[in-house]
Amino acid sequence: MVDRKKRAQDLIKYHSYASGAFGLIPVPGADVAAVSAAQLNLIHKLAKLYEVEFAQERTRAILSALLGGVMPGALSSSVLGSAVKAVPFIGTALGVAVMPALSLAATQALGRVFAQHFETGGTLLDLDVETMREHFRKEFEAAKANAEAADAPVEAPQMDGDAARKAG
């Protein structure tokens, strides 16, 4: 049987990448709705994995409190990133540059916070948003740093002089 922690990591990874992909949706507002649905679905699947009762409205309230309390700048960037897509050509390019990374990082951080909470026996009813907010902020910053590192240019390996002469 697959370890629960490993299964949780797989769910988080899948939903994070899906959220990043949804950030590419060119229709303003549709991207935010799709990312929100992916995040809600992730929490639902994690709750099911950890045999925790899932309440959709309670989860939405928790997500809003965590996201709104920790990332007002990022949220305004993502909403702006979504809205700017309405500007033909350049707006779409700018929105696509912002939304995928923020969506991926936020979903990854949410998944890690909820998985840890459920792993330690927590439920949606006893989740203290104030306590979890700092943990979410740290996870979000780490996920953003990982996304930025993945975007960094990688220097291609160079052939030495002998290998280049033999190849040419």
N, C-alpha and C positions, 0 to 999 in steps of 0.2 A: 504494500500500500504506500502511496506517495505521502511523504511527510507534509503535515498541514502548513508548516512555515514555507516550505518550497512551493506548495500550491498557491499560497497567499502571494508570494513573490511573483509567481507566474501571472496571476490575476492582475496584480498591480502593473506589471510590465506591459501586458496586453492592453489594458485600459489606458495607460499613459500614452502608449504609441497611438492608440485610436484617437485619444484626445488631441494629440499633436496633429494627426492627419485631419481631424475635424476643423482644426484651426486654419486649414487651407481652403475651407469652403468660401467661395468668393461672395456669397450673399450676406450682406450685413445683418447681424442678429441671428441668422441661421447657424452660424459657427458657434456662437455663445450657447444657443439652445442645445446643439448637438454635444458640446463639451459637458454641459450641465447634466445631460441625460447619461453620458458615459460615466461621470463621477457618481451619480446616484446609483447606477447599475453596479459599479464597482463595490460600493458600500453594501448593497443588497447581497451580492455574491459572497463578500467577505463575511457578512452576518450569517449567511446560510452555511458557509464553510465551518465557522466557529459555533454553529448551532445557537445563534443569538436571535431573539425575536426582532424582526425588522418592522419599523413603522415609517412609512414614506414621509409623512408630514414632519415627524420629529427629526428625521434625517435631513430633510431640506432646511429646517430651522438651524440645525447644528452646522451644516455646510455654509449657510449664509453667515452665521456668526463667526465661524473660523476664517472663512475667506475675507469677509468684510473687515474683521478686526485686525488681521495680520497684513493683508496686501492691498490697502486702499490705492496705493500708487500703481501696483501691478494690475489691479482690477480696472482702474481708470485707463491704464494703458491698453488692456485687453478690450475694453468697451470702445475706447478710441480706435484701437486697431481694427475692431469690427466695423465701426461707423465710417472710418476713413475709406473702407472698401467701396463705399458708394461713389467715390470720386473716380471717374473713368481712368483706366490704365494705371496712372501713378498711384492712386489710392489703393487699388488692388495689390500692387506690388508692396506698398508700405504695410498694409494690413497683413499680408502673408508673411512678412518679415517678423512681425511681432507676435501674432497669435499662436503659432505652433509651439514655440519654445515655452511660452508662459502656460499654455494649456497642459503641455506634457509635465512641466515641473509641478504645477498645482495638483494635478491628478496623482502624480507619484507621491507627493508629500501627504496628501489626504489618505491615500492607501496605506502608507507606512504608519501613520498615526492611528488609524482605525484598526489595522492588523495588530499593532502592539497592544492597543486597549483591549481588543477581544482576546488576544493571546493570554493576557493576565487575568482573564475572567470577567472583564467589564462588559457592560451592555450599553445600549443606546439610552437607557433610562438613567444610568449613573455616570454618564460621560460629563465631566465638568469642563465646559468650554473655556473658562478662564484658565484652568490648569493646562489644557491641551493647546491653547493658543501659542504659547512660547515654543512648545515642542513642534508644532506645525510650522512656525516661522523658521526654525532651524532646519527642518527637513526641506522646506521650500527653497531656502537659500542654497542648501547643498545640491538640490536637484537642478537649480538654475546654474550653479557653477559647473556641474557635470555637463549640462546641455551646452554651455558656452565653451567648455573644453573640447567637446565633440565637434564644435563648429570651427575650432582653431585650425589654421592651415597646417598640413603635415608636409614636411620636407621629404621629397622622394629620394630614395637611396641613389647614390651616384656610383657609376662604375669607375674603377681605377684605370689608369692609363693602359695597362697591359690587356685588361679585359676588353676595353673599348677598341683597341687595335685588332684583337682577335675577332671581335664581333663585326668590325667594319671591313 
